[in-house]
Amino acid sequence: MNQDFKNQLSEVISIFPDLSIKHIEGQDFLKGILDIADESSTVIGSFSVEIYPTEKFPYRFPKIFEVGGDIPCNADWHKYNDNSCCISVEQDEILKCQSGITLINFIEKEAIPYFANQLYRIKTGHYLNEYPHGKEGVRLFYIELFKSSNPKFWYFCFDHAFGNSKTGRNKRCYCNSGGKYKKCHMLVEEKLQIIGKQKVLTDLNLITS
């Protein structure tokens, strides 16, 4: 049992009273209704969910399942055949969880926006914001991270992050943006280092092959 997850359950149900603590096969988890509200706090939809700990929580997201059948089990809807919800790409999850997350933070910042986006699609036929799946999702993540769609620049930045090349903090950034390195791609490199050298290299080789 993930003790970090277990220790947070009571606080979660005090804030989300339609969720309750359940226990099965030596594991505590959350089960119940998650309401989605608009900007005026009016509930615009509700979903039946279950939330389980993962081995690496709080340094990875918990696992959330939509069990009411309101979202099709279809990769195009970011929901898999076991009812689990695809919240984001792994690389984005690693960065968001680098310092550890709380269950409340996950529900408020990740789960509720995910379900709000589902409601938007149900209403309009398309998502408001969406990462593609698989290889294309990883590609988009790195395009946004590097602020470039040029694979040669990705590898240059990778080598600068993990190699011996150094740029002074107050020097102009090597991307030719005109900004200082410390406020530009130094921040990108720090994120690459959090994701990890081997993971980033594997990802780059995947999306450039």
SEVORO-849423 format. One record per residue (C-alpha): residue number from 1; x, y, z; residue in one letter. Coordinates in Angstrom, 1 decimal. Each point is the difference from the previous one (the first is absolute). Layout:
BEGIN
 resi     c1     c2     c3 resn
  NUM      X      Y      Z    a
...
% end
This chain:
BEGIN
 resi     c1     c2     c3 resn
    1    0.0    0.0    0.0    m
    2    1.3    3.4   -0.9    n
    3    0.1    1.8    3.4    q
    4    0.2    3.5   -1.5    d
    5   -3.2   -0.7   -1.9    f
    6   -1.8   -1.5    3.0    k
    7    1.0    2.9    2.3    n
    8   -1.7    2.5   -2.3    q
    9   -3.4   -1.7   -0.4    l
   10   -1.8    1.6    3.0    s
   11    0.9    3.5   -1.2    e
   12   -1.2   -0.8   -3.5    v
   13   -3.4   -1.1    1.1    i
   14   -0.4    3.0    2.2    s
   15    0.4    2.2   -3.1    i
   16   -1.8   -2.4   -2.4    f
   17   -2.8   -1.5    2.1    p
   18   -1.4   -2.0   -2.9    d
   19    3.1   -2.1    0.0    l
   20    0.4   -2.7    2.7    s
   21    2.8   -2.2    1.1    i
   22   -0.3   -3.6   -1.0    k
   23    2.2   -3.0    0.8    h
   24    0.6   -3.1   -2.1    i
   25    2.7   -2.7    0.1    e
   26    2.1    2.0    2.5    g
   27   -0.2    3.2   -2.0    q
   28   -1.8    3.3    0.8    d
   29   -1.4    2.0   -2.9    f
   30   -2.5    2.7   -0.8    l
   31   -3.4   -0.6   -1.6    k
   32   -2.9    2.3   -0.7    g
   33   -1.2    3.0   -2.0    i
   34    2.2    2.8   -1.2    l
   35   -2.0    3.1   -0.9    d
   36    1.3    2.4   -2.7    i
   37   -1.0    3.6    0.4    a
   38    0.2    3.0   -2.3    d
   39    1.5    3.4    0.8    e
   40   -3.1    1.0    2.0    s
   41    0.3   -3.2    2.1    s
   42   -3.1   -1.5   -1.6    t
   43    0.4   -3.8   -0.4    v
   44   -0.1   -0.8   -3.7    i
   45    0.7   -3.7    0.2    g
   46    0.9   -2.9    2.2    s
   47    2.1   -3.1   -0.4    f
   48    0.2   -3.2    1.9    s
   49    3.7   -0.6    0.8    v
   50    2.4   -2.2    1.9    e
   51    3.5    1.2    1.0    i
   52    2.7   -2.5    0.9    y
   53    3.6    0.5    1.2    p
   54    2.9   -0.7   -2.4    t
   55    3.4   -1.4    1.2    e
   56    1.8    3.3   -0.6    k
   57   -2.7    2.4    1.4    f
   58    0.5    2.9    1.0    p
   59    2.7    0.2   -2.7    y
   60   -2.4   -1.3   -2.6    r
   61   -3.7    0.5   -0.4    f
   62   -2.4   -2.4    1.7    p
   63   -2.2   -2.1   -2.4    k
   64   -3.5    1.3   -0.6    i
   65   -2.8   -2.0   -1.6    f
   66   -3.3    1.2   -1.5    e
   67   -2.3   -2.8    1.0    v
   68   -3.4    1.5   -0.9    g
   69    0.2   -0.6   -3.7    g
   70   -0.5    3.6   -0.9    d
   71    3.3    0.0   -2.0    i
   72    0.5   -2.6   -2.7    p
   73    2.9   -2.5    0.5    c
   74    1.9    1.3   -3.0    n
   75    3.5    1.3   -0.3    a
   76   -1.4    2.9   -2.0    d
   77   -1.9    1.1    3.2    w
   78    3.1   -0.5    2.1    h
   79   -1.6   -2.9    1.9    k
   80    1.2   -3.6   -0.2    y
   81   -1.8   -3.3    0.0    n
   82    0.5   -0.5    3.7    d
   83   -1.7    3.4    0.6    n
   84    3.2    1.7    0.9    s
   85    0.4    3.7   -1.0    c
   86    3.0    1.3   -2.0    c
   87    0.6    3.3    1.8    i
   88    3.2    1.1   -1.8    s
   89    3.2   -1.2   -1.7    v
   90    2.5   -1.6    2.3    e
   91    2.6    2.7   -0.5    q
   92   -2.4    2.7    1.2    d
   93   -1.0   -2.1    3.0    e
   94    3.7   -0.4    1.0    i
   95    0.4    3.8    0.1    l
   96   -3.2    0.7    1.9    k
   97    0.9   -2.7    2.6    c
   98    3.7    0.9    0.4    q
   99   -0.5    1.3    3.6    s
  100   -2.9   -2.3    0.8    g
  101   -3.7    0.8   -0.3    i
  102   -3.0   -0.3    2.2    t
  103   -3.2   -1.9   -0.7    l
  104   -1.9    3.3    0.3    i
  105    2.3    1.7   -2.5    n
  106   -0.4   -2.9   -2.4    f
  107   -3.7    0.1    0.1    i
  108   -0.2    3.8   -0.3    e
  109    2.7    0.6   -2.5    k
  110   -0.1   -3.2   -2.1    e
  111   -3.1   -2.1    0.4    a
  112   -2.6    2.8    0.0    i
  113    1.5    1.7   -3.1    p
  114    0.1   -3.4   -1.7    y
  115   -3.7   -0.6    0.6    f
  116   -0.9    3.6   -0.8    a
  117    1.7   -0.5   -3.4    n
  118   -2.0   -3.2   -0.4    q
  119   -3.2    2.0    0.6    l
  120    1.2    2.5   -2.6    y
  121    0.4   -2.7   -2.5    r
  122   -3.3   -1.5    0.7    i
  123   -1.6    3.4   -0.6    k
  124    2.0    1.2   -3.0    t
  125    1.4   -3.2   -1.6    g
  126    3.7    0.9    0.7    h
  127    2.3    0.7    2.9    y
  128    1.0    3.5    1.1    l
  129    3.6   -1.1    0.6    n
  130    1.4   -3.4   -0.9    e
  131    3.3   -1.8   -0.3    y
  132    0.1   -2.5   -2.8    p
  133    0.6   -3.6    1.0    h
  134    3.2   -2.1   -0.1    g
  135    2.9    1.3   -2.1    k
  136   -1.8    3.1   -1.1    e
  137   -0.8    1.0    3.6    g
  138    3.6   -0.4    0.9    v
  139    1.0    2.1   -3.1    r
  140   -2.3    2.8    1.0    l
  141    1.2    0.0    3.6    f
  142    3.6    0.5   -1.2    y
  143   -0.9    2.6   -2.6    i
  144   -1.6    2.1    2.7    e
  145    2.8   -0.7    2.5    l
  146    2.9    0.9   -2.4    f
  147   -2.0    2.9   -1.5    k
  148    1.0   -1.4   -3.4    s
  149   -1.1   -2.7   -2.5    s
  150    3.6   -0.5   -1.3    n
  151    1.4   -3.4    1.0    p
  152    3.5    1.2   -0.5    k
  153   -0.5    2.7    2.6    f
  154   -1.6   -2.6    2.4    w
  155    3.2   -2.0   -0.1    y
  156    2.2    3.1    0.3    f
  157   -2.0    1.0    3.1    c
  158    0.2   -3.6    1.3    f
  159    3.8    0.0   -0.4    d
  160    0.3    3.4    1.7    h
  161   -2.1   -1.3    3.0    a
  162    1.8   -3.2    0.5    f
  163    3.5    0.7   -1.5    g
  164    2.9    2.2    1.0    n
  165   -1.1    3.1   -1.9    s
  166   -0.7    3.0    2.2    k
  167   -1.7    3.3   -0.5    t
  168    0.2    2.8    2.4    g
  169   -3.3    0.7    1.8    r
  170    0.0    3.6   -1.1    n
  171    1.1   -0.7   -3.6    k
  172   -2.4    0.1   -2.9    r
  173   -1.7   -3.3   -0.5    c
  174    1.4   -2.3   -2.8    y
  175   -3.5   -0.2   -1.5    c
  176    0.4    3.6   -1.4    n
  177   -3.2    1.2    1.7    s
  178    1.9    3.0    1.3    g
  179   -0.8   -0.9    3.6    g
  180    2.4   -0.9    2.8    k
  181    0.9   -3.7    0.3    y
  182   -1.1   -0.2    3.6    k
  183   -3.5    1.1   -0.9    k
  184   -0.2   -2.1   -3.2    c
  185    1.4   -3.4   -0.9    h
  186    1.8   -0.4    3.4    m
  187   -3.5   -0.6    1.3    l
  188   -0.7   -2.5   -2.8    v
  189    3.2   -1.8    0.9    e
  190   -1.0   -0.2    3.6    e
  191   -3.2   -1.8   -1.0    k
  192    1.9   -2.4   -2.3    l
  193    2.2   -0.9    3.0    q
  194   -3.1   -0.7    2.1    i
  195   -1.4   -2.3   -2.7    i
  196    3.4   -1.7   -0.1    g
  197    2.7   -0.4   -2.7    k
  198   -0.8   -3.5   -1.1    q
  199   -3.8    0.7   -0.1    k
  200    0.5    3.2   -2.0    v
  201    2.4   -1.7   -2.5    l
  202   -2.4   -3.0   -0.4    t
  203   -2.9    2.4   -0.7    d
  204    2.0    2.1   -2.5    l
  205    1.1   -3.0   -1.9    n
  206   -3.6   -1.3   -0.1    l
  207   -1.5    3.2   -1.3    i
  208    2.8    0.7   -2.6    t
  209    0.1   -3.5   -1.4    s
% end
